[in-house]
Amino acid sequence: MPVAVVTGSGGLIGSEAVAHFVEAGFDVVGVENDMRSEFFGPSASTRSVTERLRRRYPEFHSLDLDVRDTAGVERLFARHGSAIELVVHTAAQPSHDWAASAPHVDFEVNANGTLNVLESTRRHAPGASFIFTSTNKVYGDSPNRLPLIELPTRLDLPEDHRYFGGIDTSMSIDASMHSLFGVSKSAADLMVQEYGRYFELPTVCFRAGCLTGPNHAGAMLHGFLSYLMRCTVTGEEYTVFGYGARQVRDNIHSADLVRAFDAFRRAPRPAAVYNIGGGRHSHCSMIEAIELCEEIAGRPLNWSLSDRARMGDHRWWISDLSEFRRDYPEWEQEYDLRGILQEIHDQNADRWLAVA
């Protein structure tokens, strides 16, 4: 059988990719060293996810390997060689707040780790589709210069603005504050594109909005919908940072994103770049997300508003999905915001309450 390598295989997107591609007929090799527990504490550990995947899928093999380990990554790819037909690179330090506390670690994981996986792919499996989970943070705080208007529960653009339907890849990534996380992911994003152009590898950068789903181990510094629902269910206090809680995010379910990966894998092209997210189909302000969590959980959230916005954070982000839909018209979203939050609640509420 063909081999797929999935880095960050215990995380939200990595674990979704493992399940999807095992069921699509791949032998899947996961690269996972549970650094998420180092970033965000024991409650964010990926070990239980990895063990669940091992039990469920005999075709899944998990390696305790750090993407910063150049020699170790090289050995993995040399072992499987041209049998590797797919690389899904999701391993990352994902928080722009955490990055400021350890810039070397953030850059080494996000940028150097990506280079290690890219170079091993080029040397040993140059025909493999290389899928990289990038981020909308590569655009820095450029979206904050948009002419947003304040509505009762949200910020939004005028309907006649070119980006009202979502921001496309024409937005500049220059002359803006990115956060250190945004810089390390931008470096990785550009390197993935360069390997596509320079070496003609089939690579894609998915510049994602908020990624979410029931398997997300949300923490205060990352994974806001999961963490928001957890706080609503358990009574933990939640802090909203800045913008009067009217900041807007689009949110895409991990299953919808991985089906986009599969669409690219079936018809790859070199150096592709797409903004991907919930788009206008699945988006919300913080106020709107809180109200929906309270409705689903049947109880109020204990929350407060801080006047301090996160540095480099977006006031408003909705992804324009038209470029991806143009190239892959068969792809459709199955989840809207309510469906996402309902699933997060139903699959996690009892477990959260048991340990609260």
C-alpha positions in Angstrom: 0.0 0.0 0.0 1.1 3.6 -0.5 2.5 5.4 2.5 1.4 8.7 4.0 3.6 10.6 6.5 1.6 12.8 8.9 3.6 15.0 11.3 1.8 16.2 14.4 -0.3 13.1 14.1 -1.8 13.4 17.6 -3.0 16.9 17.1 -6.4 18.1 15.9 -5.7 18.1 12.2 -3.0 15.4 12.3 -5.3 12.9 14.0 -8.1 13.7 11.5 -5.7 13.2 8.7 -4.5 9.8 10.1 -8.1 8.5 10.2 -9.0 9.9 6.8 -6.0 8.5 4.9 -6.0 5.1 6.7 -9.6 4.7 5.5 -8.5 5.9 2.1 -6.1 3.0 1.8 -2.8 4.3 3.0 -0.3 2.9 5.5 0.1 6.0 7.7 3.3 6.8 9.6 2.7 9.4 12.3 5.4 11.7 13.7 4.4 12.8 17.2 6.4 13.7 20.4 3.6 15.3 22.4 5.2 18.8 22.5 1.7 20.2 22.9 1.8 19.2 26.6 5.1 21.2 26.9 3.5 24.2 25.3 0.1 24.2 27.1 0.3 21.8 30.0 -0.8 18.2 30.7 -4.5 18.8 29.8 -3.4 19.5 26.2 -1.4 16.2 25.9 -1.9 14.3 22.6 -0.9 10.9 24.1 -4.4 9.6 24.5 -5.3 10.5 20.9 -2.2 8.7 19.6 -3.1 5.6 21.7 -6.7 5.7 20.4 -5.5 5.8 16.8 -3.1 2.9 17.4 -5.9 0.7 18.8 -8.3 1.6 16.1 -6.1 1.4 13.0 -3.5 -1.4 12.6 -2.3 0.4 9.5 -1.1 3.4 11.6 2.4 3.5 13.0 3.4 6.3 15.4 7.0 7.4 15.9 8.1 9.4 18.9 10.1 11.8 16.7 10.7 15.6 16.8 10.6 17.4 13.4 13.7 19.4 14.6 15.7 16.1 14.5 17.2 16.4 11.0 18.8 13.0 11.1 15.8 11.3 12.5 13.4 12.7 9.9 15.9 11.8 7.2 16.0 8.2 8.4 12.2 8.0 8.4 11.9 9.1 4.8 14.9 7.0 3.6 13.2 3.9 5.1 10.0 4.3 3.1 11.4 6.1 0.0 9.3 6.3 -3.1 6.5 4.4 -1.3 5.6 7.7 0.3 2.9 9.3 -1.9 1.6 11.9 0.6 3.1 14.1 3.3 0.8 16.0 5.6 2.8 18.4 7.7 0.8 19.7 10.7 3.5 19.6 13.4 3.9 23.1 14.8 4.1 25.4 17.8 0.6 26.9 17.2 0.3 29.9 19.6 1.5 33.4 18.9 1.3 34.2 22.7 3.5 31.2 23.6 6.0 32.0 20.8 7.0 35.2 22.6 8.1 33.2 25.6 10.4 30.9 23.7 11.3 32.4 20.3 14.1 29.9 19.5 11.8 26.9 20.1 9.0 28.4 18.1 11.2 29.1 15.1 13.0 25.8 15.3 9.8 23.8 15.3 7.9 25.9 12.8 10.6 26.9 10.3 13.5 24.5 10.7 11.2 21.6 11.3 9.3 22.3 8.1 12.6 22.6 6.2 13.7 19.1 7.5 10.4 17.5 6.3 10.6 19.3 2.9 14.2 18.4 2.3 13.6 14.7 3.2 10.6 14.7 0.9 12.7 16.1 -2.0 15.5 13.6 -1.4 13.4 10.4 -1.0 9.8 11.0 -2.2 9.8 13.9 -4.7 6.6 12.7 -6.3 4.7 12.9 -3.0 2.0 15.6 -2.5 3.3 17.9 0.3 0.5 19.5 2.3 1.4 22.2 4.8 -1.0 23.7 7.3 0.0 27.4 7.3 -2.0 30.2 8.9 -3.7 33.5 8.3 -1.1 35.0 10.7 1.2 35.2 7.7 -0.7 38.3 6.8 0.2 39.9 10.1 -2.2 42.6 11.3 -2.8 43.9 7.8 -6.6 42.9 8.2 -6.7 45.5 11.0 -6.4 48.3 8.5 -9.6 47.3 6.8 -12.5 49.8 7.2 -14.5 47.8 9.7 -17.8 49.1 11.1 -19.0 48.3 14.6 -22.3 46.5 14.7 -24.2 45.5 17.9 -22.5 42.0 18.2 -19.6 42.2 15.8 -17.2 44.1 13.6 -17.8 43.7 9.8 -16.9 45.2 6.5 -19.3 47.2 4.3 -21.1 44.8 1.9 -19.5 46.6 -1.1 -15.9 46.1 0.1 -13.8 43.7 -2.1 -13.1 41.5 1.0 -16.6 41.3 2.3 -16.9 37.8 1.1 -13.5 36.9 2.6 -9.9 37.8 2.3 -8.0 36.3 -0.6 -4.3 35.7 -1.2 -3.8 39.1 -2.8 -3.4 40.6 0.7 0.2 41.6 1.3 2.2 39.8 4.0 4.6 42.7 4.3 4.8 45.9 6.4 2.7 44.5 9.3 3.1 43.1 12.8 2.9 39.3 12.6 3.8 38.1 16.1 6.9 35.8 16.3 4.6 32.9 15.6 3.4 34.6 12.4 7.0 35.1 11.3 8.1 31.5 11.9 5.0 30.2 10.0 5.6 32.7 7.2 9.2 31.4 6.8 7.8 27.9 6.6 5.1 28.9 4.2 7.5 30.6 1.8 9.9 27.6 2.0 7.1 25.3 1.0 6.3 27.5 -1.9 9.9 27.7 -2.9 10.3 23.9 -2.9 7.3 23.8 -5.2 8.7 26.3 -7.6 12.4 25.7 -7.4 12.3 21.9 -7.3 8.9 21.5 -9.0 7.4 19.5 -6.1 3.6 19.2 -5.7 3.3 21.5 -2.6 0.4 23.4 -1.1 0.1 25.9 1.7 -3.3 26.1 3.3 -3.4 29.5 5.1 -6.1 28.6 7.6 -8.4 30.6 9.8 -9.5 28.9 13.1 -9.2 25.1 13.0 -11.5 23.3 15.3 -13.4 20.1 16.0 -14.3 17.8 18.9 -10.8 16.3 19.1 -9.3 19.8 19.8 -7.6 20.0 23.2 -8.3 23.7 23.6 -6.2 25.8 26.0 -6.2 29.4 27.0 -3.6 30.3 24.5 -4.9 28.2 21.6 -8.0 26.6 20.3 -10.6 29.2 21.3 -13.9 27.4 20.4 -13.0 24.2 22.2 -11.7 26.1 25.2 -14.7 28.4 25.2 -17.1 25.5 25.3 -15.1 23.8 28.0 -15.3 26.9 30.2 -19.0 27.2 29.6 -19.6 23.6 30.6 -17.3 23.6 33.6 -17.8 27.1 34.9 -14.1 28.1 34.5 -13.6 31.8 33.8 -12.9 32.9 30.3 -11.1 36.1 29.3 -11.8 37.8 26.0 -8.9 40.0 24.9 -9.8 43.4 23.4 -12.0 44.8 20.7 -15.1 44.8 22.9 -15.5 41.1 22.2 -16.7 42.0 18.7 -13.7 40.5 16.9 -14.6 38.0 14.1 -13.1 34.7 13.2 -14.1 32.0 10.6 -13.9 28.4 11.9 -13.4 25.2 9.9 -14.0 21.7 11.2 -11.0 19.4 11.0 -12.9 16.9 8.8 -13.8 19.6 6.2 -10.1 20.7 6.1 -8.8 17.2 5.7 -11.2 16.6 2.8 -9.6 19.7 1.2 -6.2 18.0 1.7 -7.6 14.9 -0.1 -8.9 17.0 -2.9 -5.4 18.5 -3.5 -3.8 15.0 -3.1 -6.0 13.7 -6.0 -5.0 16.6 -8.3 -1.8 18.2 -7.0 0.0 21.2 -8.5 3.3 22.9 -7.6 3.5 25.8 -5.2 -0.2 26.2 -4.6 -1.4 28.6 -1.9 -5.0 28.9 -0.6 -6.7 30.7 2.1 -9.0 28.2 3.9 -11.4 28.4 6.7 -15.1 28.6 7.5 -15.6 31.6 5.2 -19.0 33.3 5.4 -20.5 29.8 5.9 -19.0 29.3 9.4 -17.9 32.4 11.3 -18.7 34.4 14.4 -17.7 37.2 16.7 -16.7 36.4 20.3 -20.1 37.7 21.5 -21.9 35.5 19.1 -19.7 32.4 20.0 -20.4 33.0 23.7 -24.2 33.2 23.1 -24.2 30.0 21.1 -22.1 28.1 23.6 -24.4 29.2 26.4 -27.4 28.1 24.4 -26.0 24.6 23.6 -24.6 24.0 27.1 -27.7 25.4 28.8 -25.8 27.6 31.3 -24.1 31.0 31.3 -20.4 31.5 30.7 -18.4 33.2 33.4 -16.4 35.6 31.3 -14.6 38.9 31.5 -13.3 41.4 28.9 -9.7 42.6 29.0 -8.9 46.0 27.3 -5.6 44.5 26.2 -5.8 43.0 22.7 -3.2 40.4 21.8 -0.3 41.9 19.8 -0.6 41.2 16.1 -4.1 39.7 16.5 -6.8 40.1 14.0 -9.9 42.3 14.6 -11.7 40.5 11.7 -10.9 37.5 9.6 -13.0 35.6 7.1 -11.3 33.5 4.4 -12.2 33.8 0.8 -12.6 30.2 -0.4 -13.3 31.0 -4.0 -9.7 30.3 -5.2 -9.8 26.8 -3.7 -13.3 26.1 -4.9 -12.3 27.2 -8.5 -9.5 24.6 -8.6 -11.4 21.9 -6.6 -15.1 22.4 -7.2 -16.0 19.0 -5.8 -15.1 20.1 -2.3 -17.9 21.2 0.0 -18.2 22.1 3.7 -20.3 19.8 5.8 -20.1 21.8 9.1 -21.4 25.2 10.0 -20.7 27.0 13.3 -23.6 25.5 15.3 -22.8 22.0 14.1 -19.2 22.4 15.1 -20.0 23.7 18.6 -22.8 21.1 19.1 -20.3 18.3 18.3 -17.6 19.7 20.6 -20.1 19.8 23.4 -21.6 16.4 22.9 -18.3 14.6 22.6 -16.6 16.3 25.5 -19.0 17.7 28.1 -19.2 14.5 30.3 -15.4 14.1 30.3 -14.8 17.8 31.1 -17.2 17.6 34.0 -15.7 14.4 35.3 -12.3 16.1 35.8 -13.5 19.7 36.7 
